Every structure is written in structure tokens, then in C-alpha cells.
Amino acid sequence: MKLAFVTDSGTGFDMQYWKEKGIYSLPLQITGETETFEENETITQKQVIERMKNKEIMKTSMPALGKILELFEHLKEEGYDGVFCVPICKGLSGTLDAMESAAMQVGLTFYGFDCYSTAVIQSECILRAKAMYEQGSSPEEILEELEKMAASCDTILLVDDLHHMKRGGRLTPMAAALGGLLKIKPILHDNIETDGRVDVLDKVRTMTKAQSRVIDRMKEIGVTKDYDFTVAHVAAPEPAKEYAQRISEAFDGVSVRIIDLVSAVGIHTGIGCLAVQVFNPLNKEVLSYR
């Protein structure tokens, strides 16, 4: 079976980046007060940050249905029998379901994987899937490997203001209820246990205590120096560096990459958000964000 591999801009990269790797990507949509953009294509991350600083209300949505159908029709014409899709998780977007529906309409065999998050784990899953396919693994074997990797992942967010996430509907009801509490630093996370939805992990009084709690949490769930570590931020590079240093010291000098939080998530978390994402690469080299 000839498979095409498809992701979206929830990875943090544009379509050209993925094209160079032999992978297809679709842009998530960002809607401002007067117009709609395609993430990383017609609006940059820097431009999104500037609009956030100017208090512009923005929303996000899955790739345009017409774009998905257009891509899948093209793949069918190019002789592909099926698509293997790893978009942003179902808890944050309807993209995976839309891709499945489009594949059925076009007549492509569909393999879809919910990574229960976004960013690095999403990128790694689509890259790992394509690499395994090229080495002769079946779709079922690939899905089994990705499930193990994604099940080990936790994405933990420290957000100064829950207003953005409440408005966007990306929180579970329990997490949204925290929005009315004063002087509380909610620690939020999403993973396989939350079905990719953002839920409350804990709540503390200061950012320093919040970071300490995150480190404790990682140790509680069995994170070791063999895991992959990322700190992502929204316009907070210096706090991100300090946070990464604390994590490195807590896990025997591990290397912690620092990235900008993908726009489709950062819009909902707001300026100043710090996020940690960890996962077990299963004793294989991590291909993403290199």
C-alpha cells in the first residue's frame, strides 16, 4: 500500500518544512477581529504575539475542509492508496475526524493517530511513523509504537490568566471553574488520561512553587533522564531559560530544548505561559525539532 503522511501546523512548522521531509501538512486557522489567517503560512508566530500584546481577540479552528479535501484528492490522483494522519490532538481540535471523513469521501484508506497533545510529540509521531513505514513496518505496527510513545507524554502548562482558555473552550469544566479564583497559579496538563483536553493538575500560590510541583509531577510519573524534554513559552524567553535550567538540574543534567509555544495553543494560554512537554522516545533518536 502506498501511504502519504499528513500532519498540520500544530507541530509548530510550516508546510514547506514538512514538504522537504516528504510529509504533507495543512495549516490550522487563526481568526482575528476582521480576518482569518492560515497558521505559519499567512500569519507568522511573531505577528500573532504582537496581536496578543495589543489585546486582539483571536480564535483558532481546524484546517479548512476544502483544503483537506483538495489535498486528499491530489494524493488520490498521485496514486496513493491511503493516508496516515497525525494532526493536533482530538481534545483540542476536530481535525482528525475531518481528515477521516475527507479520506472516506475521496476513497483513501485512512489511518489516524491521536497524539493527545501537539508540538514536539506530534512532530515526533509523524516522523517516526514515516520512518517506520519506509523500514517496512505495517500501519498497525506503527500505531502500536506511537501509542506507547504518546502514552508516556505529559504536557504541563503554567498559565498566568485562564481567561484566554476559558473563552476558547479548551478547558475541562473543572479547569474553567478555577478562572474565578484569586491569587492561584493553576497547573494544567493534557495527556492520554485527559483525552487531550486541558485539565487541572494542581493549584499553588506562586510561579516558583508551580515549577517545583511540575518537577515533582514528572518524577511521580516515572520521567527519567532518558525522556525527551521541552520547555515552550509565549513571549517569555528568559523565564523559559530559567525553567529549563531548573529541570536540567533536577534530572541529572538533561538537555532541555526551548521553543516558542505553537500559535494555535499560545492564543488560548496567553502571554507569559510556560509549558513543559516530556515523553519517552523508546530508546530511539528523536527526529523532531532538530
C-alpha positions as CSV (number, residue, x, y, z in Angstrom):
1,M,0.0,0.0,0.0
2,K,1.3,3.4,-1.0
3,L,0.7,5.7,2.0
4,A,1.0,9.5,2.3
5,F,1.8,11.0,5.7
6,V,-0.1,14.1,6.8
7,T,0.1,16.4,9.7
8,D,-0.9,20.0,10.5
9,S,0.6,23.2,11.8
10,G,0.1,22.1,15.4
11,T,3.6,20.8,15.1
12,G,4.9,24.4,15.0
13,F,6.2,24.1,11.5
14,D,5.0,25.4,8.1
15,M,4.1,23.4,5.0
16,Q,7.5,23.9,3.3
17,Y,9.3,22.5,6.3
18,W,7.3,19.3,6.0
19,K,7.4,19.1,2.3
20,E,11.2,18.9,2.5
21,K,10.7,15.8,4.7
22,G,8.3,14.2,2.3
23,I,5.3,14.8,4.6
24,Y,2.2,16.8,3.8
25,S,0.9,19.4,6.2
26,L,-2.3,21.6,6.5
27,P,-2.4,24.9,8.3
28,L,-4.7,25.4,11.2
29,Q,-6.8,28.6,11.0
30,I,-6.4,31.7,13.2
31,T,-9.2,34.2,13.1
32,G,-8.7,37.8,14.3
33,E,-11.2,40.5,14.7
34,T,-11.6,41.2,11.0
35,E,-9.9,38.3,9.0
36,T,-8.9,34.7,9.1
37,F,-5.3,33.5,8.6
38,E,-3.5,30.2,8.0
39,E,-1.1,29.4,10.8
40,N,2.6,29.8,9.7
41,E,1.5,30.5,6.2
42,T,-0.3,33.8,6.0
43,I,0.5,34.9,9.6
44,T,3.7,34.4,11.5
45,Q,4.2,33.5,15.1
46,K,5.7,36.9,15.7
47,Q,2.7,38.6,14.2
48,V,0.4,36.5,16.4
49,I,2.3,37.6,19.5
50,E,2.0,41.3,18.5
51,R,-1.7,40.9,18.1
52,M,-2.0,39.3,21.5
53,K,0.0,42.1,23.1
54,N,-2.4,44.5,21.5
55,K,-5.3,42.6,23.2
56,E,-6.8,41.5,20.0
57,I,-9.3,38.7,20.4
58,M,-8.3,35.7,18.3
59,K,-9.7,32.2,17.8
60,T,-8.4,29.0,16.3
61,S,-10.0,26.3,14.2
62,M,-9.1,23.3,12.2
63,P,-7.8,23.5,8.6
64,A,-10.5,24.5,6.1
65,L,-12.5,21.4,5.0
66,G,-11.9,22.5,1.4
67,K,-8.2,22.4,1.9
68,I,-8.3,18.9,3.4
69,L,-10.4,17.6,0.5
70,E,-8.2,19.3,-2.1
71,L,-5.1,17.7,-0.6
72,F,-6.6,14.2,-0.4
73,E,-8.0,14.4,-3.9
74,H,-4.5,15.4,-5.1
75,L,-3.0,12.4,-3.2
76,K,-5.5,10.1,-4.8
77,E,-4.6,11.4,-8.2
78,E,-0.9,10.9,-7.4
79,G,-1.5,7.2,-6.9
80,Y,-1.7,7.0,-3.1
81,D,-3.9,4.2,-1.6
82,G,-4.2,5.7,1.8
83,V,-3.2,8.4,4.3
84,F,-1.5,8.2,7.7
85,C,-2.5,11.3,9.6
86,V,-1.2,12.7,12.9
87,P,-2.8,16.2,13.5
88,I,-3.2,18.2,16.6
89,C,-5.0,16.1,19.2
90,K,-8.7,15.5,19.2
91,G,-9.1,17.1,22.6
92,L,-8.1,20.4,21.1
93,S,-9.4,20.2,17.5
94,G,-11.7,18.3,15.2
95,T,-9.0,18.0,12.6
96,L,-8.5,14.2,12.9
97,D,-12.2,13.5,12.4
98,A,-12.4,15.8,9.5
99,M,-9.4,14.1,7.9
100,E,-11.1,10.7,8.3
101,S,-14.3,12.0,6.7
102,A,-12.4,13.5,3.8
103,A,-10.4,10.3,3.2
104,M,-13.7,8.3,3.0
105,Q,-15.1,10.8,0.5
106,V,-12.1,10.6,-1.7
107,G,-11.7,6.8,-1.4
108,L,-8.4,6.6,0.5
109,T,-7.7,4.1,3.3
110,F,-7.4,6.1,6.5
111,Y,-5.0,5.6,9.4
112,G,-5.2,8.2,12.0
113,F,-3.4,8.7,15.3
114,D,-4.4,10.9,18.3
115,C,-1.2,12.1,19.9
116,Y,-3.1,13.5,22.9
117,S,-1.2,16.8,22.6
118,T,0.6,18.8,20.0
119,A,4.1,20.4,19.3
120,V,7.1,18.1,19.8
121,I,5.2,14.8,20.4
122,Q,3.0,15.5,17.3
123,S,6.1,16.1,15.2
124,E,7.9,13.0,16.5
125,C,4.9,10.8,15.9
126,I,4.5,11.7,12.2
127,L,8.3,11.5,11.7
128,R,8.5,8.2,13.5
129,A,5.5,6.8,11.5
130,K,7.1,7.7,8.1
131,A,10.5,6.3,9.1
132,M,9.0,3.0,10.3
133,Y,6.9,2.7,7.1
134,E,10.0,3.2,5.0
135,Q,11.7,0.5,7.0
136,G,8.8,-1.9,6.2
137,S,6.6,-1.7,9.3
138,S,2.9,-2.2,8.8
139,P,0.4,0.6,9.8
140,E,-0.7,-1.5,12.7
141,E,2.9,-1.9,14.0
142,I,3.4,1.9,13.6
143,L,0.2,2.7,15.5
144,E,1.3,0.4,18.3
145,E,4.7,2.2,18.6
146,L,3.1,5.6,18.5
147,E,0.6,4.7,21.2
148,K,3.4,3.7,23.6
149,M,5.3,6.9,23.0
150,A,2.2,9.2,23.3
151,A,1.0,7.4,26.4
152,S,4.3,8.4,28.1
153,C,3.8,12.0,27.2
154,D,2.6,14.7,29.6
155,T,2.3,18.4,28.6
156,I,2.1,20.7,31.7
157,L,1.1,24.3,31.4
158,L,1.7,27.2,33.8
159,V,-0.8,30.0,32.8
160,D,-1.0,33.4,34.4
161,D,-4.5,34.1,33.2
162,L,-7.2,31.5,32.4
163,H,-9.3,34.0,30.5
164,H,-8.0,33.0,27.1
165,M,-8.5,29.3,27.6
166,K,-12.0,29.7,29.1
167,R,-13.1,31.8,26.2
168,G,-11.8,29.3,23.7
169,G,-13.4,26.3,25.3
170,R,-10.1,24.4,25.6
171,L,-10.5,23.7,29.3
172,T,-12.5,20.9,31.0
173,P,-15.3,22.4,33.2
174,M,-13.3,21.8,36.3
175,A,-10.4,23.7,35.0
176,A,-12.6,26.5,33.7
177,A,-14.1,26.9,37.2
178,L,-10.7,27.9,38.5
179,G,-10.9,31.1,36.5
180,G,-12.7,32.9,39.2
181,L,-10.2,32.1,41.9
182,L,-7.8,34.9,43.0
183,K,-4.1,34.5,43.8
184,I,-3.9,31.0,42.4
185,K,-1.5,29.6,39.9
186,P,-3.3,26.7,38.3
187,I,-1.1,23.9,36.9
188,L,-2.8,22.5,33.9
189,H,-2.0,19.5,31.7
190,D,-3.1,17.3,28.9
191,N,-2.3,13.7,28.1
192,I,-3.8,10.4,27.3
193,E,-5.6,10.3,30.7
194,T,-7.4,13.6,29.9
195,D,-8.1,12.6,26.3
196,G,-6.1,15.5,25.1
197,R,-8.2,18.0,26.9
198,V,-6.6,20.6,29.2
199,D,-7.4,19.7,32.8
200,V,-6.3,20.7,36.3
201,L,-3.3,19.0,37.8
202,D,-2.8,21.2,40.8
203,K,-3.0,24.8,42.1
204,V,-0.5,26.7,44.1
205,R,0.2,30.3,45.1
206,T,3.4,31.2,43.3
207,M,5.1,30.5,40.0
208,T,8.2,29.2,41.8
209,K,6.0,26.7,43.7
210,A,4.3,25.8,40.4
211,Q,7.5,24.9,38.7
212,S,8.6,22.8,41.7
213,R,5.3,21.0,41.6
214,V,5.8,20.3,37.8
215,I,9.2,18.8,38.5
216,D,7.7,16.6,41.3
217,R,5.0,15.6,39.0
218,M,7.4,14.4,36.3
219,K,9.3,12.3,38.9
220,E,6.0,10.8,40.2
221,I,5.0,9.6,36.7
222,G,8.4,8.0,36.1
223,V,10.1,10.5,33.9
224,T,13.9,9.9,33.7
225,K,16.9,11.4,32.0
226,D,16.1,9.1,29.1
227,Y,13.0,11.1,28.3
228,D,12.8,14.0,25.8
229,F,12.3,17.4,27.5
230,T,10.9,20.6,26.0
231,V,10.1,23.9,27.6
232,A,7.8,26.0,25.4
233,H,6.8,29.6,26.1
234,V,4.7,32.5,24.9
235,A,6.9,35.6,24.6
236,A,8.8,34.7,27.8
237,P,12.3,33.6,26.7
238,E,14.1,34.4,29.9
239,P,11.7,32.7,32.3
240,A,11.8,29.7,29.9
241,K,15.6,29.6,30.1
242,E,15.4,29.7,33.9
243,Y,12.7,27.0,34.0
244,A,14.7,24.8,31.7
245,Q,17.8,25.1,33.9
246,R,15.8,24.0,36.9
247,I,14.6,21.0,35.1
248,S,18.1,20.1,33.9
249,E,19.4,20.3,37.4
250,A,16.5,18.1,38.7
251,F,17.1,15.4,36.0
252,D,20.9,14.9,36.1
253,G,21.9,17.5,33.5
254,V,19.5,16.5,30.7
255,S,19.3,18.6,27.6
256,V,16.1,20.7,27.5
257,R,15.1,22.3,24.3
258,I,13.4,25.7,24.4
259,I,10.8,26.6,21.8
260,D,8.0,29.1,21.2
261,L,4.7,27.6,22.0
262,V,2.8,26.9,18.8
263,S,0.4,29.8,18.0
264,A,-2.7,27.6,17.9
265,V,-2.1,26.9,21.6
266,G,-0.5,30.1,22.7
267,I,-3.5,32.1,21.6
268,H,-5.5,30.3,24.3
269,T,-2.9,30.3,27.0
270,G,-2.0,33.9,26.7
271,I,1.3,35.8,27.1
272,G,3.7,34.5,29.6
273,C,2.6,30.9,29.5
274,L,5.3,28.3,30.2
275,A,4.8,24.7,29.2
276,V,6.8,21.5,29.7
277,Q,6.4,18.5,27.4
278,V,8.1,15.2,28.2
279,F,7.8,11.8,26.5
280,N,9.7,8.5,26.3
281,P,11.3,8.1,22.8
282,L,11.5,4.4,23.4
283,N,15.3,4.3,23.1
284,K,15.3,5.8,19.7
285,E,16.7,9.1,18.4
286,V,14.3,11.9,18.5
287,L,13.9,13.3,14.9
288,S,11.8,16.3,15.6
289,Y,12.9,19.9,16.3
290,R,16.4,19.2,15.0
